[in-house]
Amino acid sequence: MTTNSTGTATSSQPHPFAAIQQAATQAGIALDSPALAAHLDASDPVQTYRADFHIPTYPQATSASANSSSQVVYLCGNSLGLQPKRTQELLTQELQVWAERGVMGHFDHPHNRPWVSIDETVTGELAKIVGASADEVACMGSLTNNLHLLMVAFYRPTPTRFKILIEAKAFPSDTYAVASQVKFHGFDPKDAVIALAPRDGEDTLRHEDIMRVIRDQGHEIALVMFSGVQYYTGQLFDMREITRAGQAAGCVVGWDLAHAVGNVPLHLHEWGVDFAAWCTYKYLNAGPGCIAGAFVHNKHRDTDLPRFAGWWGHDKQSRFKMPQTFQAMPGAAGFQLSNPSVVATVSLLGSLQVFAQTSMDALRSKSLRLTAYLEHLIDAVVVPRPSSHGVRLITPRDPFARGAQLSLLFTEFASVSGLMRELESRGVVVDEREPNVIRVSPAPLYNTFQDVRMFVDALCESLDVLAAAKKA
């Protein structure tokens, strides 16, 4: 099963849980039986890639079932992906080249990765993952830094078209970046930023509401900039249709793909996206704070876009001749400022070498089944418990309208910090969003159906402990 190029459901697509039901029926295993998880893992074609990653051991072992040598149930790839085993070797190689060859490593490299073109070792695979040509992609900077650089080029407000449409609950860095950009151009964010919020009583944005704002206010909107996958709820936006509608209204459309890249299939060139930026330390597993990526569609290749220039964006044929006049590299590479960190770039390379062995369609297929299985267990095992603490899912129920993340809201908790401590004591790592949400993200490259089942069992134990403590 694969998703179509919009990343949304179609009538021909069966619900991914149907495959789980079929597997359970054929094996004669009850849907809620722990044995089903092991059975699903045994027939999983993506399972082999788990061996390419380091799985952490328990940070603490206070429960009877945990010990210091056991692997954690790591469901936090939406915050920081796990380390690929090949990354350490790649880093060691670069340190050795630096030690043995010094500056000569820029041009004379024993592993055919000369530092002068180190970014070219990753742009090809990045381009495949985001659905672009290699010259539309650059490995550079950090996410918010790249968004600023791209908005310099693409946010060109006029007295009548100056607004930016974003999500009201966008990741704070995006909100800060957008507000500072409009202020830089002399506008008040209160007037220039349209922050679209979900309807009262709803957790996620409706697609028709996004379309309505673009239709009604598009003549005033200079830039539509959404996240591909919403960081808090895990909602997957219809990037193709939003891009199409925004551009039809005369807007530029850009995307923050921090939670989408390496998570869902992307087709940035086909969709006609103007620009995009992403980090690499979540689903791309490049390491904390690692180098980021940027996309600029080839339709802008021969246009004289304004930009903040740096020498690494200058034409590489004359870069080392140190000319005084800037001549941009064609495509996204022309937006680079400084030479990229070799250490950071090969950290990303270590993960991309794993991605190169599979496909985003294969990963997405497994991801849909993992989250469908998790959703079923939450509904069937956790919600009916007296100790459930009012848990409910704030991620879309439509499996094709979400990424590899389910966000659980505990309505009876003022804070989930106690729940996090209980989960960690059982060797479970998920992400906390105060006051009362945990984000659970089974990453298909290295997570298993047994990980999902063990999380649910640990969650039930933890909720029981907290309920008992409350009564005591």
C-alpha positions in Angstrom: 0.0 0.0 0.0 1.3 3.5 -0.9 0.0 7.0 -0.6 -0.7 9.1 -3.7 1.2 12.2 -4.5 -1.0 14.4 -2.4 -0.3 12.4 0.7 -4.1 12.2 1.3 -6.7 9.4 1.3 -8.3 8.2 -1.8 -11.3 5.9 -2.3 -9.1 3.2 -3.6 -6.9 3.1 -0.5 -8.0 0.7 2.3 -7.5 1.7 5.9 -4.1 0.5 7.0 -5.6 -1.2 10.0 -7.4 -3.6 7.5 -4.0 -5.2 6.8 -3.4 -5.7 10.6 -6.9 -7.3 10.9 -6.2 -9.6 8.0 -2.9 -10.7 9.4 -4.4 -11.4 12.8 -7.3 -13.4 11.3 -4.9 -15.5 9.1 -2.7 -16.2 12.1 -5.6 -16.9 14.5 -4.3 -14.2 16.9 -6.6 -11.8 18.7 -6.2 -8.2 17.8 -5.4 -7.2 21.4 -3.0 -10.1 22.1 0.6 -9.1 22.7 1.5 -12.0 20.4 0.1 -10.1 17.4 3.0 -7.5 17.6 5.6 -10.2 17.3 3.7 -11.7 14.4 3.5 -8.4 12.5 7.2 -7.8 13.0 8.1 -11.2 11.6 6.5 -10.3 8.3 7.7 -6.7 8.2 10.0 -6.1 5.2 11.4 -2.9 6.7 12.3 -4.6 10.0 15.9 -5.3 8.8 16.9 -1.6 9.0 16.5 -1.5 12.8 19.9 -3.3 13.0 21.4 -0.2 11.3 20.7 2.0 14.4 21.9 2.2 18.0 19.0 1.6 20.3 19.7 3.3 23.7 19.7 1.3 26.9 17.5 2.2 29.9 18.5 5.6 31.3 17.2 4.4 34.6 15.9 1.1 35.8 13.5 1.4 38.7 10.8 -1.0 37.6 10.9 -4.8 38.1 10.8 -5.4 34.3 13.8 -3.1 33.5 17.5 -3.6 33.8 20.5 -1.5 32.8 21.3 -3.5 29.7 17.8 -3.5 28.2 17.0 -1.4 25.2 14.6 1.5 25.6 11.3 1.7 23.8 12.3 4.8 21.9 9.3 6.5 20.3 10.7 10.0 20.1 12.0 10.2 16.5 9.9 13.3 15.9 12.2 15.1 18.3 15.5 13.4 17.8 16.1 10.4 15.6 18.4 7.6 16.7 22.1 7.3 15.6 22.8 5.2 12.6 25.7 2.7 13.3 27.6 3.8 10.2 27.8 7.5 11.4 30.6 6.9 13.9 32.7 5.3 11.2 32.2 8.2 8.9 33.0 10.7 11.5 36.1 8.8 12.5 37.2 8.8 8.9 36.9 12.6 8.6 38.8 13.1 11.9 41.5 10.9 10.5 41.7 12.8 7.2 42.0 16.0 9.2 44.7 14.6 11.4 46.7 13.1 8.5 46.2 15.6 5.7 45.1 18.8 7.2 44.0 21.4 4.7 44.7 19.0 1.8 41.5 17.1 2.8 39.6 19.8 0.9 40.9 18.4 -2.4 42.7 15.1 -1.7 40.4 12.8 0.2 41.1 9.0 0.6 37.3 8.2 0.7 36.4 10.4 -2.3 34.6 13.0 -0.2 36.7 16.1 -0.7 35.6 18.8 1.7 35.4 21.4 -1.1 32.3 19.5 -2.4 31.2 17.7 0.8 27.6 18.9 0.5 27.3 17.1 -2.9 27.5 13.8 -1.1 24.1 14.3 0.4 22.1 16.5 -2.0 21.2 13.7 -4.3 19.6 11.5 -1.7 18.0 14.5 0.0 16.5 15.4 -3.4 15.0 11.9 -3.7 13.4 12.1 -0.2 11.8 15.5 -0.9 10.8 14.8 -4.5 13.1 17.2 -6.3 16.1 17.4 -8.6 19.5 17.7 -7.0 20.0 21.3 -8.1 16.8 22.3 -6.4 18.2 21.2 -3.0 21.0 22.6 -0.8 22.5 21.2 2.4 23.1 24.3 4.4 22.7 26.1 7.7 19.9 25.5 10.2 16.1 25.4 9.7 15.2 28.9 11.0 18.3 30.4 9.4 17.2 28.9 6.1 13.7 30.1 6.4 14.9 33.6 7.0 17.2 33.4 3.9 14.4 32.1 1.8 11.9 34.7 3.0 14.4 37.4 2.1 14.0 36.2 -1.5 10.4 35.2 -1.5 8.6 37.5 0.9 8.4 40.7 -1.2 5.5 42.7 0.4 3.7 45.6 -1.3 1.4 48.1 0.3 -1.6 46.0 -0.8 -0.2 42.5 -0.7 1.9 42.2 2.5 0.3 39.5 4.7 1.7 36.1 5.6 -0.6 33.1 6.3 0.6 30.6 8.9 -0.9 28.3 11.5 -1.8 29.9 14.9 -0.1 27.0 16.6 3.0 26.8 14.4 6.3 25.9 16.0 7.4 29.0 17.9 10.5 29.5 15.9 8.4 29.9 12.7 6.1 32.4 14.5 9.1 34.4 15.6 10.7 34.3 12.2 7.5 35.4 10.4 6.9 38.2 12.9 10.4 39.5 12.6 10.3 39.5 8.8 7.1 41.6 8.6 8.5 44.0 11.2 11.7 44.3 9.2 9.6 45.4 6.2 7.8 48.0 8.4 4.6 46.2 9.1 2.8 45.3 12.3 2.5 41.6 12.9 -1.0 42.2 14.2 -2.0 43.5 10.7 0.4 41.4 8.5 0.2 37.9 10.0 -2.9 35.8 9.5 -2.6 33.1 12.2 -5.2 30.5 11.4 -6.5 28.5 14.4 -8.7 25.4 14.5 -12.4 25.9 15.1 -13.6 26.2 18.7 -13.6 22.8 20.3 -11.4 21.2 17.5 -7.7 20.3 17.7 -6.7 20.5 14.1 -7.2 22.8 11.1 -9.9 21.9 8.5 -8.6 21.9 5.0 -11.7 23.8 3.8 -10.9 26.6 6.3 -7.4 27.0 4.9 -8.8 27.1 1.4 -11.4 29.7 2.4 -8.8 32.1 3.9 -6.7 31.8 0.7 -9.8 32.4 -1.4 -11.1 35.3 0.6 -7.9 37.1 1.5 -5.4 35.8 -1.1 -5.3 39.2 -2.8 -3.7 40.5 0.4 -1.4 37.6 1.1 2.2 37.7 -0.1 3.3 34.4 1.4 1.6 31.2 2.6 4.0 29.3 4.9 2.7 26.3 6.7 4.4 23.2 8.2 4.1 20.0 6.2 3.3 18.1 9.4 2.1 20.0 12.4 4.6 19.5 15.2 2.1 19.4 18.1 -0.8 17.4 16.7 1.0 15.5 13.9 -1.6 16.7 11.3 -0.4 16.2 7.7 -1.5 19.1 5.5 -2.5 18.7 1.9 0.6 20.4 0.5 -0.2 20.0 -3.1 -3.7 21.5 -2.9 -2.6 24.3 -0.5 0.3 25.2 -2.9 -2.0 25.1 -5.9 -4.6 27.3 -4.2 -2.1 29.8 -2.8 -0.3 30.3 -6.1 -3.6 30.6 -8.0 -4.4 33.5 -5.7 -1.0 35.1 -6.5 0.7 34.1 -3.3 4.2 32.6 -2.9 4.0 29.3 -1.0 6.7 27.9 1.2 6.9 25.0 3.6 8.6 24.2 6.9 9.2 20.4 6.5 10.9 19.8 9.9 8.3 17.1 10.8 7.6 16.0 7.2 11.0 15.2 5.7 11.8 11.5 6.1 8.3 11.0 7.5 5.9 11.2 4.6 6.4 11.1 0.8 7.1 14.5 -0.7 6.9 15.7 -4.3 8.1 19.3 -4.0 9.0 19.8 -7.7 5.8 18.1 -9.0 3.6 20.2 -6.6 5.3 23.4 -7.8 6.3 24.5 -4.2 8.2 27.8 -4.4 10.5 27.0 -1.5 10.9 24.8 1.6 13.3 24.3 4.5 13.9 21.5 6.9 16.1 20.2 9.7 17.7 16.8 9.6 17.8 15.6 13.2 14.3 14.2 13.5 13.2 11.6 11.0 16.5 12.0 9.0 18.5 10.9 12.1 21.5 13.2 11.4 22.2 14.1 15.1 21.3 16.9 17.5 21.4 20.4 15.9 22.8 19.0 12.6 23.0 20.8 9.3 19.7 21.5 7.6 18.3 21.6 4.0 16.6 23.9 1.6 14.6 23.7 -1.6 14.0 26.2 -4.3 12.0 25.2 -7.3 13.7 25.3 -10.7 11.1 27.7 -12.0 13.0 30.3 -10.0 16.3 29.2 -11.4 16.8 32.0 -13.9 15.1 34.8 -12.0 17.0 37.5 -10.3 15.8 36.7 -6.8 17.1 39.1 -4.1 19.1 37.3 -1.5 21.7 37.6 1.3 24.8 36.3 -0.4 27.8 34.4 0.9 30.9 33.0 -0.8 29.7 29.3 -0.8 26.7 30.4 -2.9 29.0 31.9 -5.5 29.7 30.1 -8.7 32.0 27.2 -7.8 34.0 27.6 -11.0 35.4 30.9 -9.8 34.8 30.7 -6.1 38.5 30.3 -5.1 39.5 33.1 -7.4 37.9 35.4 -4.8 36.1 37.7 -7.2 34.6 40.9 -5.7 31.3 40.5 -7.5 28.9 37.8 -6.4 27.7 35.4 -9.1 25.1 33.0 -7.7 25.3 29.3 -8.2 22.2 28.2 -10.2 19.4 26.7 -8.1 19.2 26.2 -4.4 23.0 26.1 -4.0 23.1 29.8 -4.7 21.5 30.5 -1.3 24.4 28.9 0.6 26.5 31.3 2.7 29.4 29.5 4.2 31.1 26.2 3.6 29.1 23.5 5.4 30.4 21.6 8.4 32.1 18.4 7.2 31.3 16.7 10.5 27.6 17.6 10.3 27.3 16.7 6.7 28.8 13.2 7.1 26.5 12.7 10.1 23.6 13.2 7.8 25.3 11.0 5.2 25.3 8.1 7.6 21.5 8.2 7.8 20.9 8.9 4.1 22.9 5.7 3.3 20.2 3.8 5.1 17.4 5.7 3.4 19.0 4.9 0.1 18.3 1.1 0.6 14.6 1.6 0.8 12.0 4.1 -0.4 9.7 6.7 1.2 6.7 4.7 -0.1 7.8 1.6 1.7 8.5 3.5 4.9 5.2 5.3 4.7 3.3 2.0 4.2 4.8 0.7 7.5 4.3 4.0 9.2 0.6 3.9 8.4 0.3 0.4 9.9 2.3 1.3 13.0 0.2 4.3 13.9 -3.0 2.4 13.0 -2.0 -0.4 15.4 -1.1 2.2 18.1 -4.4 4.0 17.6 -6.3 0.7 18.0 -4.5 -0.2 21.2 -5.1 3.2 22.7 -8.8 2.9 22.0 -9.1 -0.8 22.9 -6.7 -1.1 25.9 -6.1 2.3 27.4 -9.3 4.4 27.0 -11.6 1.8 28.7 -9.4 1.7 31.9 -10.7 3.5 35.0 -7.2 5.0 35.2 -7.1 6.4 31.7 -7.1 10.0 33.0 -9.4 11.2 30.2 -6.9 10.3 27.4 -7.9 11.3 23.9 -6.2 11.5 20.6 -5.7 15.1 19.2 -4.1 13.8 16.0 -6.4 13.3 13.0 -8.2 10.0 12.9 -7.8 9.8 9.2 -4.5 7.8 8.8 -3.7 9.7 5.6 -4.0 13.0 7.3 -1.2 12.4 9.8 2.4 11.5 9.9 4.3 9.0 12.1 3.0 10.6 15.3 0.0 10.3 17.6 -0.4 13.1 20.2 -2.3 12.0 23.3 -4.0 14.6 25.5 -4.7 13.6 29.1 -7.6 15.9 30.1 -7.4 15.0 33.8 -3.8 15.9 34.2 -2.7 19.4 35.0 0.8 18.2 34.0 2.1 15.1 32.4 5.5 15.3 34.1 4.6 12.6 36.6 3.5 10.3 33.7 6.7 11.0 31.9 8.7 9.9 35.0 6.7 6.7 35.3 7.2 5.9 31.6 10.9 6.6 31.8 11.3 4.3 34.8 9.9 1.6 32.5 12.4 2.4 29.8 10.0 4.3 27.5 11.1 7.5 25.8 8.4 9.7 24.3 8.0 13.5 24.1 6.4 15.7 26.6 4.5 18.8 25.6 3.2 20.7 28.7 0.8 20.9 30.1 -0.8 17.6 29.3 0.2 16.1 26.0 2.7 13.4 25.1 3.7 12.8 21.5 4.3 9.2 20.5 6.2 8.7 17.3 7.0 5.2 15.9 9.6 5.8 13.2 9.4 3.0 10.6 13.1 2.7 10.0 13.9 1.4 13.5 10.6 1.0 15.5 8.7 -2.2 15.7 5.1 -3.3 16.4 6.5 -4.7 19.6 7.8 -1.3 20.5 4.2 0.0 20.1 2.8 -2.8 22.3 5.4 -2.3 25.0 4.6 1.4 25.1 0.9 0.7 25.6 1.6 -1.8 28.3 4.0 0.6 30.1 1.4 3.4 29.7 -1.3 1.3 31.4 1.0 0.4 34.3 2.0 4.1 34.7 -1.5 5.4 34.6 -2.5 2.7 37.2 0.3 3.8 39.5 -0.7 7.5 39.2 -4.3 6.7 39.9 -3.4 4.6 42.9 -1.2 7.4 44.3 -4.0 9.9 43.8 -6.4 7.8 45.9 -3.9 7.1 48.7 
